[in-house]
Amino acid sequence: MNKIELNRLLDLLDDIKKIDSMIVLHQSLNDSNFMISQYQEKKIRLISKFIDELISLPVQSEQTFSLIQQIIGKYYPSINEGEPHFDEEIYQLSKAI
């Protein structure tokens, strides 16, 4: 990974942390669900972009996949099948793993 790629990934992580802080702030203020959902959507896009950037690196390794696992684990703890909006196809993939 070169310096430009590293800096791009670090910038994305910084943006994710800022958005996550805004979500926590709005949740603590019992603010509008609309604002919270907007920030959550932006966080999803940023995390997806981060993962895409990692996957597009010329060299893949166990460390790359470990980073992906870390970011998902940090910002998206396990989803239980009893939770609302649990997607049936995702559930099937989860069971297959």
For each residue, the residues with C-beta under 8 A, 3 or more apart:
1: 5 6 9 57 59
2: 5 6
3: 6 7
4: 7 8
5: 1 2 8 9 53 57
6: 1 2 3 9 10
7: 3 4 10 11
8: 4 5 11 12 53
9: 1 5 6 12 13 50 53 54
10: 6 7 13 14
11: 7 8 14 15
12: 8 9 15 16 46 49 50 53
13: 9 10 16 17 50 71
14: 10 11 17 18
15: 11 12 18 19 46
16: 12 13 19 20 43 46 47 50 71 75
17: 13 14 20 21
18: 14 15 21 22
19: 15 16 22 23 39 42 43 46
20: 16 17 23 24 43 75
21: 17 18 24 25
22: 18 19 25 26 39
23: 19 20 26 27 36 39 40 43
24: 20 21 27 28
25: 21 22 28 29 31
26: 22 23 29 31 32 35 36 39
27: 23 24 30 31 36
28: 24 25
29: 25 26
30: 27
31: 25 26 27 35 36
32: 26 35 36
33: 36 37
34: 37 38
35: 26 31 32 38 39
36: 23 26 27 31 32 33 39 40
37: 33 34 40 41
38: 34 35 41 42
39: 19 22 23 26 35 36 42 43
40: 23 36 37 43 44
41: 37 38 44 45
42: 19 38 39 45 46
43: 16 19 20 23 39 40 46 47 75
44: 40 41 47 48
45: 41 42 48 49
46: 12 15 16 19 42 43 49 50
47: 16 43 44 50 51 71 72 75 76
48: 44 45 51 52
49: 12 45 46 52 53
50: 9 12 13 16 46 47 53 54 71
51: 47 48 54 55 68 71 72
52: 48 49 55 56
53: 5 8 9 12 49 50 56 57
54: 9 50 51 57 64 67 68
55: 51 52 60 64 68
56: 52 53
57: 1 5 53 54 60 64
58:
59: 1 64
60: 55 57 64 65
61: 64 65
62: 65 66
63: 66 67
64: 54 55 57 59 60 61 67 68
65: 60 61 62 68 69
66: 62 63 69 70
67: 54 63 64 70 71
68: 51 54 55 64 65 71 72
69: 65 66 72 73
70: 66 67 73 74
71: 13 16 47 50 51 67 68 74 75
72: 47 51 68 69 75 76
73: 69 70 76 77
74: 70 71
75: 16 20 43 47 71 72
76: 47 72 73 79
77: 73
78:
79: 76 83 86
80: 83 86
81: 86 91
82: 86
83: 79 80 86
84:
85:
86: 79 80 81 82 83 90 91
87: 90 91
88: 91 92
89: 92 93
90: 86 87 93 94
91: 81 86 87 88 94 95
92: 88 89 95 96
93: 89 90 96 97
94: 90 91 97
95: 91 92
96: 92 93
97: 93 94
